[in-house]
Amino acid sequence: MRELTIGKNDAGQRLDRFLSKAMPLLPPALLQKYIRIKRVKCNGGRCQRDQRLQEGDVLQLYINDEFFDQPREDNLFLTLFQPKLEIVYEDENILLVDKRPGMVVHAGETEKVNTLINHIQSYLYQKREWNPKWENAFAPALCNRIDRNTGGIVIAAKTAEALRVLTAKVRDREITKKYLCAVLGRMTPPEGRLEFFLLKDEEKKQVTVYRHPVPGARSAVTNYRTLQSRGGLSLVEAELLTGRTHQIRASFAAAGHPLLGDGKYGQGGVNRRYGETRQALYSCYLRFDFPTDAGCLEYLRGKAFQVERVPFAEKYFPEK
C-alpha cells in the first residue's frame, strides 16, 4: 500500500484524473475498477471517481508497485488492460501467436504500445506467469519476426532456457515455416523453386534481386506450390529454405508474379483495382523439426501447427 498526500497544486482535481496523471502506466479501465472495488481510499474511507480532492487529503492506494513507475519502453505492456492475442498453442515454455496484419512485433518509430510483444507480456503478467519485479534480466521475447503487414505465426519464449533453445533452432533453420501468398497471374511451372541473390539496402529498407552472385548479396531459395488459380490470381504455398529480408515478396516479384497488395515490390495499379494496401502474405504453418538436441523443448520435436484462417485466401479463393 502507498499513500499520497494532496498538496495545494493538486487540490480541486477529480480523483480519477489525478490518479491517471500520477500513475500513467495504470490503464484507465483498471483504475476505474480499483476505485470501484475499494483499492483506492481517501482518508481511510470509500471514495468516488468524480469526487474533488482537497488539500491535505490522504489517498491510500492498494495497487501493485510497478504501476507507480515512470513509462519506459520496457514497461509499456502495463498500459494494456485487455491484451488481444490469437493463441495457436501454449505451454509452460512457449507461446505461438497468430499475428494479424497491421500489428508491429516490436516498438518502433510509429508505434510504442500496441505491439505484439507488449500484448504477450501483458497477457503473461495478468496470468501471473511473469512479472519484471521477479526477474533480474529476463523478459518474454519473440524468437522470430514478420513484417507489420504480414500475418501469421510468431514464436514467443516464456523462459530464458526456451529462448536460448529457440534462438539456436531458428538460426540453424531447424524449424520449417510455410507461407500462403496471393500472387498475380499463374506460376510456370505451377510447382518449383525460386533461386535469387538479394542485396539489402538498409536505408531504403528494401532489397534488390539478382540472378547471379554480386558482392554483398545473399542467396535466397524458396520452394513453391500452386494451390489454386482464379480470376488472374494464384494462391501459392511457399517454403523458405533460407531466411532473407523480404525474401518471398522480392523473389516472386522478380519471377514476374508479385504479391497482391505489395506496395514495395508489387504493381500499384493492380493493388488499387483490388483495393489492397497490404501484401497478401501469411505465415500459416510451422513445424519443429529439431534434427539436433532440443533440451527443454525436446517434447516439441516433430510437432506441427497451423493457423485456422487466412483472410485473403478466404476472400479470393473460397472453398468450393
N, C-alpha and C positions, 0 to 999 in steps of 0.2 A: 504494500500500500504506500502511496505517495500523497503528500499534502501540498497544495498550492494556496498561498495567501494572496487575495486580490488586492492589488495596490491601487493608487489613485488613478493611474493611467488606464487601468483595465476596467474600472468601475463603469457601470451603465451598459455593458455589453450583455447580449443574450448568452446563456450558459453554453449552448451548443456551438455558437460561433466562436466564443472564446476558446473552447477546447479544441476546435478544429484548427485554430492557429497555434495553440500551444503544443498540439500533437499532430503534426502534418502527416505522419505515417498511418494514423488511425483512420480506416475507411469510414466515410460518413454514415453508412448503414450500420456499421458496428458500433459507432459512437452512440447513435440513437438507441440501439439495443442495450448498451451498457447503462445508459441513463434510465431506461425503462425497467431493467431488472435490478436497479439499485446498486450497481457497481460504481456509480458516481453519487456522492453525497455532498451536501452543502451544510456546513456547521453541524455535522453529525446526523442530519435528517434527510429525508427524501427531497428530491428536487425535480423541477420540470425543465424540459429542454428550452423553453422560451422565457424562463424567469430572468430578470435583470440582476446582475451581480452588483453587490455593494462593496465599497472599500472596507477591508477588514474581514470579509467572508473567507472562510477556510474550506477548500474543497478537499474531500477525501476520495482518492482515485484508486480503485481496486482493479488496476489494469496492468498487463504484462509490461515489464521494464523496457522491452525492445521498442514499444510504441513511443517512448519518450526520446528516442534517438533523433538526430537530425537526418533528413533524407540524404542517402548516398546511393550510388548505383547498385551496391551490393545488398541493400535492404528495401528497395522499392517494391519487392514482392509483397511486403506487408500491406500495401495500399490496395491490393486486390482481395476484396471481401468474398467474391464468388468466382474462384478460378474456373476457367472454361477449358476442359480437355476432353478429347475423344480418345479414350484409352483402348488400345488394341490388346495389350497384355500387361500384366503387372505381377511382380512377386517381391520378395524382400530385398532383391538386389538391383532389379532393373525396371524400367517403365518404357513401354513402346507407345508412342502417341501419334495419332493421325493428325498432322498439322494441316489446317485448311489454308488454301492460297490467300495471300494478303497479310498474313502474320509473319513478322520477323522472328528469327530464332533467338537472336541476341540484341542487346541495346545498341543503337547506332545514332547517327546524326538526326534521323527523322522520328525515332521512337525510343523512349526510355522505359516506359512502364508496361505497355501492352505487348510483351514479348513472350515467346514460348517458354523460355527458361524461368521467367518470373511467375507464370501461371503454374509451372511444375513445382517450383519452390513453395509457392503459396499453398498449393494442394497438399504437399508433404508436411508443411508446417501446421496446417489445420488438422491433419490426421495425427499430429503429434509423433510423426516418424522422424522429423528433423527439426532442429532449432539451432540457429547460428550461435546461440549462447552456450550450447553444449559442445561446440567444436572449437578447435584451435585454428584450423585452416580449411577443412573440407566443407564444400557445399555441393549439393546435387548438380551434376553437369551433363551437358549434351555430348554424345560421342560421335555424332555425325551432323552435318548441316545440309539444309537445302535452301534454295533461293526463296526470297519473300513470296514471289508469285507462283512458286511451285508447291504443290501439296504432297502429302504422303507421310510415310513412317519415319519418325525420328526416335533415336535411341537415347534414353537418359539413364545415367548410373546413379543409384541411390546410396552407394557406399564407395569408399575410397578404393577398396580392393576390386570391386566391379569396374570402376572407372579405369584402373590400371590394366585389367584384362581386356576390356573392350577397346581401349585406345590401341593396344597392340594388335588386336584382331582386325580392326578397321584398317590400320596401317598395312598389315600383311595381307589384306584382301581375303580374309577367311570368312567373310560374310557376303553372301550372294544377295544382290539387290536388283530388282526388276522394276521397270517403269512402264506406264502406259502413256502414249502420246498420240495426239491427232495431228497428222501431217497433211500437207497439201498434195493432191494427186495420188498416184499409185506407185508403190515401190517396185523397181525392177532390178533384180528378181524380187518376188514377194518375201523371200527369206534370205538372209545373208549376213555379211559382216562389213562394217564401215571402218576403214583404217586411214587416219589422217595424222598430221602433226599440228599441234596447237601452240601458238605463241601468245602469251598473255601480256596485255597492256594494263599495268596496274593503275595508271592514271585514268584511263577511259573505262576500266572495269569491263573489258571486252577482249575476246581472243580473235586472232587471225588464223585461218585454216590453210595449211599447205599439204600438198600430196607427196612431198618429199622432205627429207630432213633439212632443217635450217638451224643455224646457231640459236640456242635458247629455247627452241620449240621442243615440246614433249609429245611422245606418241600417244594417240588416243584410239582405243579399239572398242567397238560397240557391236554386239550381236543384235540382230533384229528379226522380228517375225510379224508379218501382216496378219491381223485377226479378222478385219472387215474392211471393205471399201464401199463408200456410199456418198453420192452427191458431191463428188470432187474431193472428198476427204478419205483418209485411211486411218484406221485405228491400229496402231503398231505397238508391239511389246518390245522393249529394248532392255538389254542386259549389259551392264558396264563391266568390261574386263580390265579397264583402267579407270582411274578416278580423277579426271581433269575438270577444271573450271568450265562450266557451260558446255561440257562435252557433248551431250545429246543434242542440245539446241544448235550448236555450231556445226556438228557433223551432219545432221540431217539437212541443214540449210546448204552446206557445201555439196551434198549429194543431189541438190535440186528439189528437195521436199521439206521446206521449212515448217516448223510447228505453227499451227494455227494460234493466233493471238500474240506471237512473239514480236515484241516491239523493237528488239535489238538485232535479231538475225532474220526476221520474217518479212512478209510483204504487207506493208501498211494498208494498201488498198483493199486487199482481201480481208485483213483483220477488221477494217472499218465496215466492210459489207456484212460481215458476220456479227459485228458488234462486240468483238472480243478484245479485251485490253490486257489479258494475262496469258502467258504461254500455256497451251494445253498439254501439261506435263504433270505426271503424278507418280510418286514412288509408292507403288502398290503392293510390293511383295518383298519379303526379307526372309532369308534362311541362314541359320547359324551352322556353317559347315564345319568349322573347327578341326582341321586335319592335325593340329598340334594340341598340346595340353591346354585346357581352359580353366584350370584352377577352380575357383569358387563357382564358376559358371559351367562346369562340365555337364550338368544336367540339361543344358540347352542344346547340346550337340545334336545336330540333325533336325531340330525343330524349325518349323516354318510358320510365318504369319502373313496375313494379307488384310488389306482394308476392306470394309464392307461395300463401299460405293465410291465411284469416281464420277463427279458431277458432269464433266464434259463428255464422258463416254455414254452416260445415260441420255444426255441431250442429243448427241449426234449419231449415236449407234444404239438405239433402243433394242432390247431383246425382241426377237420375233415371236 
